[in-house]
Amino acid sequence: MEQNKSKFFIRLCEPVIDSLYAYIRKHSNPPFLCNDIYQTTLLLAYENIDSLRDEAKFKSWIFTIGHREIVRFNKKYKKEALISDIFPDHPENLIPCDADIRSLEEQILLEEEKEKVSRWLSQLTDTEKQFLKYYYYDEKTYSEISEEVHTKQGTLRVLHHRILKKLEKIAKGDKDGK
């Protein structure tokens, strides 16, 4: 029974272990606590793996454990200088002191979605990417894009439709979200 639990845990951990370590290393204060926080996170996750309700949410689950351990260790060693005191101009790289666990989970899920979309877009040609940039990012009309790339508006409409169909096909083929 314990061997199955170990295999299950290892299978879930392998895809996220590097990003978990990087996250903990980035937010450990003082930095030398990184390995302790990382090991404690993995130990707690392993001991409580039975409480995981949905395998698909493993990454946000283990990151939540990691975040709680970061906060716990940081409070325990708060005599040390805070990163925010050393780098007050870079708050985007820090966990807010009053970080909400739910918002952390949402950030992790949003990051996963960004990675997925980036993978999908990487499968498009340069022309297709350029059209999407003009149309969605620059918010240009077919007429404006037509003048820019010297192509008929009807051709751009067809290209747009084909790109959307291609992305839909790519997304459906991305069953595991990987």
Backbone hydrogen bonds in HBPLUS format (Angstrom, degrees):
<---DONOR---> <-ACCEPTOR-->    atom                        ^
c    i                          cat <-CA-CA->   ^        H-A-AA   ^      H-
h    n   atom  resd res      DA  || num        DHA   H-A  angle D-A-AA Bond
n    s   type  num  typ     dist DA aas  dist angle  dist       angle   num
A0005-LYS N   A0001-MET O   3.11 MM   4  6.44 154.8  2.17 147.0 154.1     1
A0006-SER N   A0002-GLU O   2.98 MM   4  6.25 154.0  2.05 144.8 151.5     2
A0007-LYS N   A0003-GLN O   2.99 MM   4  6.26 162.0  2.03 148.7 153.0     3
A0008-PHE N   A0004-ASN O   2.90 MM   4  6.03 163.0  1.93 150.2 155.2     4
A0009-PHE N   A0005-LYS O   2.91 MM   4  6.07 161.9  1.94 148.7 153.8     5
A0010-ILE N   A0006-SER O   2.90 MM   4  6.07 165.4  1.92 153.2 157.2     6
A0011-ARG N   A0007-LYS O   2.91 MM   4  6.03 159.8  1.95 148.1 153.9     7
A0012-LEU N   A0008-PHE O   3.09 MM   4  6.35 153.7  2.16 146.8 153.3     8
A0013-CYS N   A0009-PHE O   2.88 MM   4  6.03 151.1  1.96 149.0 157.9     9
A0014-GLU N   A0010-ILE O   3.00 MM   4  5.99 162.1  2.03 156.3 157.9    10
A0016-VAL N   A0013-CYS O   2.91 MM   3  5.51 140.1  2.07 121.4 133.1    11
A0017-ILE N   A0013-CYS O   2.94 MM   4  5.53 131.5  2.18 165.8 171.3    12
A0020-LEU N   A0016-VAL O   2.91 MM   4  6.03 152.7  1.99 157.3 166.0    13
A0021-TYR N   A0017-ILE O   3.06 MM   4  6.22 162.5  2.09 145.2 149.3    14
A0022-ALA N   A0018-ASP O   2.98 MM   4  6.21 162.0  2.01 148.3 153.5    15
A0023-TYR N   A0019-SER O   2.93 MM   4  6.01 155.2  1.99 141.5 148.3    16
A0024-ILE N   A0020-LEU O   2.95 MM   4  6.21 164.8  1.98 154.1 157.7    17
A0025-ARG N   A0021-TYR O   2.82 MM   4  5.98 164.3  1.84 153.6 158.7    18
A0026-LYS N   A0022-ALA O   2.92 MM   4  6.01 154.1  1.99 144.4 151.3    19
A0027-HIS N   A0023-TYR O   3.15 MM   4  6.34 145.2  2.27 143.7 152.1    20
A0028-SER N   A0024-ILE O   2.92 MM   4  5.79 114.9  2.35 149.2 161.9    21
A0033-LEU N   A0030-PRO O   3.12 MM   3  6.02 168.4  2.14 127.6 131.2    22
A0034-CYS N   A0031-PRO O   3.08 MM   3  5.69 169.9  2.09 124.4 126.3    23
A0037-ILE N   A0033-LEU O   2.91 MM   4  6.13 166.6  1.93 167.5 171.7    24
A0038-TYR N   A0034-CYS O   2.87 MM   4  6.04 162.8  1.90 154.5 159.9    25
A0039-GLN N   A0035-ASN O   2.91 MM   4  6.04 167.6  1.93 149.4 152.3    26
A0040-THR N   A0036-ASP O   2.94 MM   4  6.05 160.5  1.98 147.6 153.6    27
A0041-THR N   A0037-ILE O   2.85 MM   4  5.99 155.3  1.91 147.8 154.9    28
A0042-LEU N   A0038-TYR O   3.01 MM   4  6.31 164.6  2.04 152.3 155.6    29
A0043-LEU N   A0039-GLN O   2.93 MM   4  6.08 159.3  1.97 147.9 154.2    30
A0044-LEU N   A0040-THR O   2.88 MM   4  6.03 168.0  1.89 153.0 156.1    31
A0045-ALA N   A0041-THR O   2.89 MM   4  6.03 159.7  1.93 149.8 156.2    32
A0046-TYR N   A0042-LEU O   2.88 MM   4  6.03 159.6  1.93 147.1 152.7    33
A0047-GLU N   A0043-LEU O   2.91 MM   4  6.13 164.7  1.94 153.0 157.3    34
A0048-ASN N   A0044-LEU O   2.97 MM   4  6.06 142.7  2.12 143.1 152.6    35
A0049-ILE N   A0046-TYR O   3.43 MM   3  5.19 172.8  2.44 103.1 104.0    36
A0051-SER N   A0048-ASN O   2.86 MM   3  5.56 157.6  1.91 121.7 128.6    37
A0052-LEU N   A0049-ILE O   3.14 MM   3  5.44 162.7  2.17 109.7 115.1    38
A0057-LYS N   A0054-ASP O   2.96 MM   3  5.53 154.5  2.02 116.6 124.3    39
A0058-PHE N   A0055-GLU O   3.05 MM   3  5.23 157.2  2.10 118.6 117.7    40
A0061-TRP N   A0057-LYS O   2.98 MM   4  6.11 152.8  2.05 151.2 160.0    41
A0062-ILE N   A0058-PHE O   2.83 MM   4  6.06 166.5  1.85 164.1 164.7    42
A0063-PHE N   A0059-LYS O   2.96 MM   4  6.05 155.1  2.03 147.4 155.1    43
A0064-THR N   A0060-SER O   2.94 MM   4  5.99 143.2  2.08 136.3 145.6    44
A0065-ILE N   A0061-TRP O   3.15 MM   4  6.52 153.2  2.22 143.1 149.8    45
A0066-GLY N   A0062-ILE O   2.89 MM   4  6.15 160.0  1.93 145.2 151.2    46
A0067-HIS N   A0063-PHE O   2.75 MM   4  5.95 155.1  1.81 146.0 152.9    47
A0068-ARG N   A0064-THR O   2.96 MM   4  6.18 161.7  2.00 149.1 153.5    48
A0069-GLU N   A0065-ILE O   2.98 MM   4  6.25 152.4  2.06 148.7 156.6    49
A0070-ILE N   A0066-GLY O   2.87 MM   4  6.14 152.9  1.94 148.7 156.5    50
A0071-VAL N   A0067-HIS O   2.96 MM   4  6.26 165.8  1.98 154.9 157.5    51
A0072-ARG N   A0068-ARG O   2.88 MM   4  6.07 160.2  1.92 144.7 150.8    52
A0073-PHE N   A0069-GLU O   2.82 MM   4  5.94 171.9  1.82 154.5 156.5    53
A0074-ASN N   A0070-ILE O   2.79 MM   4  5.88 161.0  1.83 151.3 157.8    54
A0075-LYS N   A0071-VAL O   2.92 MM   4  6.08 152.4  2.00 147.3 154.0    55
A0076-LYS N   A0072-ARG O   3.03 MM   4  6.22 155.8  2.09 144.1 151.2    56
A0077-TYR N   A0073-PHE O   2.94 MM   4  6.17 144.9  2.06 148.8 157.7    57
A0078-LYS N   A0075-LYS O   3.35 MM   3  4.99 155.1  2.42 109.1 104.4    58
A0080-GLU N   A0077-TYR O   3.11 MM   3  6.07 166.7  2.13 126.8 129.6    59
A0085-ASP N   A0082-LEU O   2.98 MM   3  5.20 135.5  2.19 101.0 113.5    60
A0086-ILE N   A0082-LEU O   3.20 MM   4  6.60 146.6  2.32 145.3 154.5    61
A0086-ILE N   A0083-ILE O   3.00 MM   3  5.06 120.0  2.38  96.7 112.2    62
A0087-PHE N   A0083-ILE O   2.74 MM   4  5.92 165.0  1.76 164.8 168.8    63
A0090-HIS N   A0087-PHE O   3.27 MM   3  5.74 170.6  2.28 117.8 120.1    64
A0093-ASN N   A0090-HIS O   3.29 MM   3  5.96 164.4  2.32 117.3 121.4    65
A0094-LEU N   A0091-PRO O   3.13 MM   3  5.31 164.7  2.15 112.8 115.3    66
A0099-ALA N   A0096-PRO O   2.99 MM   3  4.94 141.9  2.14 122.0 116.5    67
A0104-LEU N   A0100-ASP O   3.01 MM   4  6.34 148.3  2.11 150.1 159.9    68
A0104-LEU N   A0101-ILE O   3.10 MM   3  4.97 118.1  2.50  91.8 107.5    69
A0105-GLU N   A0101-ILE O   2.96 MM   4  6.31 158.0  2.00 154.4 159.3    70
A0106-GLU N   A0102-ARG O   2.95 MM   4  6.24 156.5  2.00 148.0 154.8    71
A0107-GLN N   A0103-SER O   2.88 MM   4  6.09 150.3  1.96 143.0 150.9    72
A0108-ILE N   A0104-LEU O   2.96 MM   4  6.26 155.6  2.02 149.9 156.3    73
A0109-LEU N   A0105-GLU O   2.90 MM   4  6.17 164.6  1.93 153.1 157.2    74
A0110-LEU N   A0106-GLU O   2.83 MM   4  5.96 155.8  1.89 146.2 153.5    75
A0111-GLU N   A0107-GLN O   2.88 MM   4  6.05 154.0  1.95 144.3 151.4    76
A0112-GLU N   A0108-ILE O   2.95 MM   4  6.26 151.0  2.03 146.7 154.7    77
A0113-GLU N   A0109-LEU O   2.96 MM   4  6.26 153.6  2.03 146.4 153.4    78
A0114-LYS N   A0110-LEU O   2.90 MM   4  6.19 154.4  1.97 148.8 155.9    79
A0115-GLU N   A0111-GLU O   3.01 MM   4  6.27 156.5  2.07 146.9 152.6    80
A0116-LYS N   A0112-GLU O   3.01 MM   4  6.26 155.0  2.07 145.9 152.7    81
A0117-VAL N   A0113-GLU O   2.94 MM   4  6.19 167.9  1.95 157.0 159.0    82
A0118-SER N   A0114-LYS O   2.89 MM   4  6.01 157.0  1.94 147.5 154.6    83
A0119-ARG N   A0115-GLU O   2.96 MM   4  6.20 152.2  2.04 144.7 151.7    84
A0120-TRP N   A0116-LYS O   3.02 MM   4  6.36 155.5  2.08 148.5 155.4    85
A0121-LEU N   A0117-VAL O   2.85 MM   4  6.11 164.3  1.88 155.1 159.0    86
A0122-SER N   A0118-SER O   2.96 MM   4  6.09 142.4  2.10 141.9 151.9    87
A0123-GLN N   A0120-TRP O   3.09 MM   3  5.55 156.1  2.15 109.6 117.0    88
A0124-LEU N   A0121-LEU O   3.04 MM   3  5.44 167.4  2.06 116.1 119.3    89
A0129-LYS N   A0125-THR O   2.96 MM   4  6.25 162.0  2.00 153.2 158.2    90
A0130-GLN N   A0126-ASP O   2.85 MM   4  6.00 158.8  1.89 147.7 153.9    91
A0131-PHE N   A0127-THR O   2.97 MM   4  6.21 157.4  2.02 147.4 153.1    92
A0132-LEU N   A0128-GLU O   3.04 MM   4  6.31 166.0  2.06 150.9 154.2    93
A0133-LYS N   A0129-LYS O   2.89 MM   4  6.17 152.5  1.97 148.6 156.8    94
A0134-TYR N   A0130-GLN O   2.97 MM   4  6.28 166.7  1.99 154.2 156.6    95
A0135-TYR N   A0131-PHE O   2.84 MM   4  6.03 171.8  1.84 160.5 163.0    96
A0136-TYR N   A0132-LEU O   2.80 MM   4  5.62 164.0  1.83 146.1 151.4    97
A0137-TYR N   A0133-LYS O   3.02 MM   4  4.91 125.4  2.33 117.1 132.8    98
A0138-ASP N   A0133-LYS O   2.86 MM   5  6.22 161.4  1.90 164.5 168.8    99
A0140-LYS N   A0134-TYR O   2.95 MM   6  5.65 171.5  1.95 151.1 151.7   100
A0145-ILE N   A0141-THR O   2.94 MM   4  6.21 164.8  1.97 155.9 160.3   101
A0146-SER N   A0142-TYR O   2.79 MM   4  5.86 154.5  1.85 146.0 153.9   102
A0147-GLU N   A0143-SER O   3.13 MM   4  6.42 154.3  2.20 146.2 151.2   103
A0148-GLU N   A0144-GLU O   3.08 MM   4  6.30 151.5  2.16 142.0 150.2   104
A0149-VAL N   A0145-ILE O   2.89 MM   4  6.13 162.7  1.92 163.6 165.4   105
A0150-HIS N   A0146-SER O   2.83 MM   4  5.36 118.2  2.22 137.7 149.7   106
A0151-THR N   A0146-SER O   3.24 MM   5  4.95 146.9  2.35 126.0 135.0   107
A0156-LEU N   A0152-LYS O   3.12 MM   4  6.51 149.7  2.22 145.3 154.0   108
A0157-ARG N   A0153-GLN O   2.92 MM   4  6.27 150.8  2.00 150.2 158.4   109
A0158-VAL N   A0154-GLY O   3.08 MM   4  6.34 158.8  2.13 146.4 151.4   110
A0159-LEU N   A0155-THR O   2.88 MM   4  6.11 159.5  1.93 146.1 152.4   111
A0160-HIS N   A0156-LEU O   2.80 MM   4  5.99 160.1  1.84 149.2 154.4   112
A0161-HIS N   A0157-ARG O   2.98 MM   4  6.24 163.6  2.01 148.7 152.6   113
A0162-ARG N   A0158-VAL O   2.90 MM   4  6.15 161.9  1.93 153.8 158.9   114
A0163-ILE N   A0159-LEU O   2.87 MM   4  6.09 154.8  1.93 152.6 159.6   115
A0164-LEU N   A0160-HIS O   3.04 MM   4  6.31 164.7  2.06 154.0 157.3   116
A0165-LYS N   A0161-HIS O   3.00 MM   4  6.28 158.0  2.05 148.8 155.1   117
A0166-LYS N   A0162-ARG O   2.84 MM   4  6.01 156.6  1.89 146.6 153.5   118
A0167-LEU N   A0163-ILE O   2.85 MM   4  6.11 161.3  1.88 155.3 159.9   119
A0168-GLU N   A0164-LEU O   2.94 MM   4  6.11 152.1  2.02 142.8 150.9   120
A0169-LYS N   A0165-LYS O   2.95 MM   4  6.20 156.1  2.00 147.7 153.8   121
A0170-ILE N   A0166-LYS O   2.89 MM   4  6.17 157.8  1.94 149.9 156.3   122
A0171-ALA N   A0167-LEU O   2.83 MM   4  5.99 161.6  1.86 149.0 154.1   123
A0172-LYS N   A0168-GLU O   2.97 MM   4  6.18 156.3  2.03 146.7 152.9   124
A0173-GLY N   A0169-LYS O   3.02 MM   4  6.20 143.7  2.15 141.3 151.2   125
A0174-ASP N   A0170-ILE O   3.08 MM   4  6.28 117.1  2.49 137.5 153.2   126
A0174-ASP N   A0171-ALA O   3.16 MM   3  5.07 146.9  2.28  96.3 106.2   127
A0177-GLY N   A0174-ASP O   3.11 MM   3  5.29 153.1  2.19 106.6 114.9   128
